[in-house]
Amino acid sequence: MIWRLLILAAVGALSWLIVDLWERRAVGRSDVIGPGLTLITGPDCRLCPLAVAATAGAGIPVRIVDIGSVNDPSIKSLPTALVADRSGVVLASRSGRSAISGMSDLIAMARSVA
């Protein structure tokens, strides 16, 4: 009886590990995030229109991406603004209200990598 419980627990733990590794795989982010400034928004995000407005007149291309097309569990809040270099390495990241208040700094950094 105890062996059955141990086998059941091992199968459950292995299943959990497989699902966790599957969700952490690096798919989608590099496809969406290119060099420069990327703004990740969502349909129920109240701050996202303010973040989009903060990018107006930036003078650089800004990628605005819906969270549904980004498979990245590290993004926990919206809006999220990312600045990446030409190889796709994220140099700066801000989310929530700090993405809006720090947008001028992010735009300046994105100009330097463009």
C-alpha positions as CSV (number, residue, x, y, z in Angstrom):
1,M,0.0,0.0,0.0
2,I,2.8,2.5,0.9
3,W,4.6,1.7,-2.4
4,R,1.6,2.7,-4.3
5,L,1.4,6.0,-2.6
6,L,5.1,6.6,-3.2
7,I,4.8,5.8,-6.9
8,L,1.7,8.0,-7.1
9,A,3.6,10.8,-5.4
10,A,6.6,10.4,-7.7
11,V,4.4,10.4,-10.8
12,G,2.7,13.6,-9.6
13,A,6.0,15.3,-8.9
14,L,7.4,14.3,-12.3
15,S,4.3,15.7,-14.0
16,W,4.5,18.9,-12.1
17,L,8.2,19.3,-13.1
18,I,7.5,18.6,-16.8
19,V,4.7,21.3,-16.8
20,D,6.9,23.8,-15.0
21,L,9.8,23.3,-17.4
22,W,7.4,23.6,-20.4
23,E,6.0,26.9,-19.1
24,R,9.5,28.3,-18.5
25,R,10.8,27.6,-22.0
26,A,12.1,30.6,-23.8
27,V,9.6,30.8,-26.7
28,G,7.9,33.9,-27.9
29,R,9.8,36.6,-26.2
30,S,12.7,36.7,-28.7
31,D,10.2,36.7,-31.5
32,V,8.4,39.7,-30.2
33,I,11.1,41.7,-28.6
34,G,13.5,43.3,-31.0
35,P,16.1,46.0,-30.8
36,G,14.8,49.3,-29.3
37,L,11.7,49.9,-27.2
38,T,9.0,47.3,-26.8
39,L,5.8,48.0,-24.8
40,I,3.8,45.0,-23.6
41,T,0.1,45.8,-23.0
42,G,-3.1,43.9,-22.3
43,P,-6.8,44.2,-22.8
44,D,-7.7,44.7,-19.1
45,C,-4.8,47.0,-18.3
46,R,-5.9,50.4,-17.0
47,L,-2.4,51.9,-17.2
48,C,-1.6,50.7,-20.7
49,P,-3.3,53.6,-22.6
50,L,-1.1,56.0,-20.5
51,A,2.0,54.1,-21.4
52,V,1.2,54.1,-25.1
53,A,0.5,57.9,-24.8
54,A,3.9,58.3,-23.1
55,T,5.6,56.8,-26.2
56,A,4.0,59.4,-28.5
57,G,6.5,61.6,-30.1
58,A,9.4,59.3,-29.1
59,G,11.0,59.7,-32.5
60,I,11.9,56.0,-32.6
61,P,9.9,53.0,-33.6
62,V,8.1,51.5,-30.6
63,R,6.8,48.0,-30.7
64,I,3.4,47.7,-28.9
65,V,2.7,44.0,-28.2
66,D,-0.3,42.3,-26.6
67,I,0.6,40.1,-23.6
68,G,-1.3,37.2,-25.4
69,S,1.5,37.0,-28.0
70,V,4.3,36.9,-25.4
71,N,5.0,33.6,-23.7
72,D,7.2,34.9,-20.8
73,P,6.3,34.0,-17.2
74,S,8.7,36.7,-15.9
75,I,6.2,39.4,-17.0
76,K,4.1,39.9,-13.9
77,S,2.5,43.3,-14.4
78,L,1.3,45.5,-17.2
79,P,2.3,47.7,-18.9
80,T,5.9,46.4,-19.2
81,A,8.4,48.4,-21.2
82,L,11.6,46.7,-22.4
83,V,14.7,48.1,-24.1
84,A,16.8,45.5,-26.0
85,D,20.0,45.8,-27.9
86,R,20.4,44.5,-31.5
87,S,21.1,41.0,-30.4
88,G,17.9,40.9,-28.3
89,V,19.5,41.2,-24.9
90,V,17.2,43.2,-22.6
91,L,19.1,46.2,-21.2
92,A,16.3,47.7,-19.2
93,S,12.8,46.7,-18.0
94,R,10.2,48.6,-16.2
95,S,6.6,47.7,-15.4
96,G,3.5,49.3,-14.0
97,R,3.6,53.0,-13.1
98,S,7.4,53.1,-13.3
99,A,7.1,52.2,-17.0
100,I,5.1,55.4,-17.5
101,S,7.1,57.6,-15.2
102,G,10.5,56.4,-16.6
103,M,9.5,56.3,-20.2
104,S,11.7,59.3,-21.2
105,D,14.7,57.4,-19.8
106,L,13.7,54.2,-21.7
107,I,13.3,56.2,-24.9
108,A,16.7,57.8,-24.5
109,M,18.3,54.4,-23.9
110,A,16.4,52.9,-26.9
111,R,17.8,55.8,-29.1
112,S,21.3,54.9,-28.1
113,V,20.9,51.3,-29.2
114,A,19.1,52.0,-32.5
